[in-house]
Amino acid sequence: MPLVCLTDFQAYAQDHLSKSTWDFIEGGADECFTRDDNIAAFKKIRLRPRYLRDVREVDTRTTIQGEEITAPICIAPTGFHCLVWPDGEMSTARAAQAAGICYITSTYASCTLEDIVATAPRGLKWFQLYVQSDRQLNKQVVQRAESLGFKALVITVDTPKTGNRRCDFRNELDLHMNLLLKDLRSPKERNSMPYFQMCPIDSSFCWNDLSWLQSITRLPIILKGILTKEDAELAVKHNVRGIIVSNHGGRQLDDVPASIDALTEVVAAVKGKMEVYLDGGIRTGNDVLKALALGAKCVFLGRPILWGLAYKGEHGVEEVLNIIKNEFHTSMTLTGCRSVAEIHQDLVQFSRL
Ligand SMILES: Cc1cc2nc3c(=O)[nH]c(=O)nc-3n(C[C@H](O)[C@H](O)[C@H](O)COP(=O)(O)O)c2cc1C
């Protein structure tokens, strides 16, 4: 049977991955309330379609940070793609390039940044950094990413410490020992290291340290994981260039709002001074439309990309992206939107349920 929607790929991945890998991908923190709410919250939003418009031509293209993408649907950073498919992030990068969308490469990529760029040289890529305690290591990797052609630096702010992922504890998952993490090391060091010993994430990193990051790179800095208007206002004050409203797919602090529920207050707080994006719980074209109607410039997919990768590597990711892009095209057509610019807040209403 063909796989026709993103959750079909989820079912396939569950059947074919080892239990510990499946649990690692799917898992949320603590009771997984926020992970599940990310999905449920979209279902509380209804669409208000407008008819009798000429929708023969529907254009899903848009831009992020000035770069054109074929649809406002891109790839969130997720680590360890080699757990799911042999050449891991290289397959993901090729699929993103073929789809004409942006791929945010994780600090915890299991392929080197050089290999990822070599395999998909024309694809738009951003680099996600977990700030490490060793400043030199940060500087080295940021400057390497910049010289390799990554177009933005995404700083994940919701992880001063890893959340309590109960499944990973039960499975005694040890990513440090099992994976060759190559990205943070210089090529010379990499050859002499049997595996990368994950440096601790810098839990002392604060707003004032952003200026240091800004001083070592010309890349626009985007903060991933902002959920409140207070932090959104601070992001504006610190000249950040974008925000990804995210709760890390419910893997960090449990009991925070679903991303889609936090979006409105962040969008209102930044007052158009920077682009706001969203990830968490996007599974259908309608979800993309709802996020854009509430002010997101673009959305990012986390787990669905890994399900596609588990299915058929690069081609599985391409299928996932094609399906959701086609769904989004249908969503736009059936609500009377001919361009992304026509997607406005009056397209959605909140259900009383
Ligand atoms: C297996 C897995 C690994 C992840 N690794 C990272 C990471 O390395 N860096 C990061 O900023 N976020 C990471 N995330 C969070 C994603 O970027 C994203 O916020 C989340 O997956 C979006 O929710 P979704 O899975 O419902 O689409 C990870 C998520 C998953 C599921």
The ligand as an SDF file (V2000), in Angstrom:
LIG
                    3D

 31 33  0  0  0  0  0  0  0  0999 V2000
   15.1100   12.7520   17.5040 C   0  0  0  0  0  0  0  0  0  0  0  0
   15.1310   14.2470   17.6770 C   0  0  0  0  0  0  0  0  0  0  0  0
   16.3530   14.8980   17.7700 C   0  0  0  0  0  0  0  0  0  0  0  0
   16.3850   16.2910   17.9190 C   0  0  0  0  0  0  0  0  0  0  0  0
   17.6070   16.9130   17.9340 N   0  0  0  0  0  0  0  0  0  0  0  0
   17.6410   18.2630   18.0110 C   0  0  0  0  0  0  0  0  0  0  0  0
   18.8890   18.9450   17.9350 C   0  0  0  0  0  0  0  0  0  0  0  0
   19.9400   18.3370   17.7730 O   0  0  0  0  0  0  0  0  0  0  0  0
   18.8640   20.2930   18.0480 N   0  0  0  0  0  0  0  0  0  0  0  0
   17.6960   21.0060   18.2130 C   0  0  0  0  0  0  0  0  0  0  0  0
   17.7390   22.2330   18.3120 O   0  0  0  0  0  0  0  0  0  0  0  0
   16.5090   20.3860   18.2560 N   0  0  0  0  0  0  0  0  0  0  0  0
   16.4470   19.0400   18.1450 C   0  0  0  0  0  0  0  0  0  0  0  0
   15.2340   18.4210   18.1500 N   0  0  0  0  0  0  0  0  0  0  0  0
   13.9980   19.2140   18.1830 C   0  0  0  0  0  0  0  0  0  0  0  0
   13.5380   19.5650   16.7610 C   0  0  0  0  0  0  0  0  0  0  0  0
   14.4050   20.5080   16.1680 O   0  0  0  0  0  0  0  0  0  0  0  0
   12.1300   20.1740   16.7240 C   0  0  0  0  0  0  0  0  0  0  0  0
   12.0580   21.2400   17.6400 O   0  0  0  0  0  0  0  0  0  0  0  0
   11.0090   19.1880   17.0220 C   0  0  0  0  0  0  0  0  0  0  0  0
   11.3170   17.8850   16.5950 O   0  0  0  0  0  0  0  0  0  0  0  0
    9.7310   19.6690   16.3050 C   0  0  0  0  0  0  0  0  0  0  0  0
    8.6460   18.8860   16.6250 O   0  0  0  0  0  0  0  0  0  0  0  0
    8.0720   17.6940   15.6850 P   0  0  0  0  0  0  0  0  0  0  0  0
    8.9930   16.5510   15.8830 O   0  0  0  0  0  0  0  0  0  0  0  0
    6.7090   17.4780   16.2630 O   0  0  0  0  0  0  0  0  0  0  0  0
    8.0300   18.1830   14.2530 O   0  0  0  0  0  0  0  0  0  0  0  0
   15.1710   17.0240   18.0190 C   0  0  0  0  0  0  0  0  0  0  0  0
   13.9540   16.3620   17.9140 C   0  0  0  0  0  0  0  0  0  0  0  0
   13.9270   14.9850   17.7480 C   0  0  0  0  0  0  0  0  0  0  0  0
   12.5870   14.3130   17.6150 C   0  0  0  0  0  0  0  0  0  0  0  0
  1  2  1  0
  2  3  1  0
  2 30  2  0
  3  4  2  0
  4  5  1  0
  4 28  1  0
  5  6  2  0
  6  7  1  0
  6 13  1  0
  7  8  2  0
  7  9  1  0
  9 10  1  0
 10 11  2  0
 10 12  1  0
 12 13  2  0
 13 14  1  0
 14 15  1  0
 14 28  1  0
 15 16  1  0
 16 17  1  0
 16 18  1  0
 18 19  1  0
 18 20  1  0
 20 21  1  0
 20 22  1  0
 22 23  1  0
 23 24  1  0
 24 25  2  0
 24 26  1  0
 24 27  1  0
 28 29  2  0
 29 30  1  0
 30 31  1  0
M  END
$$$$
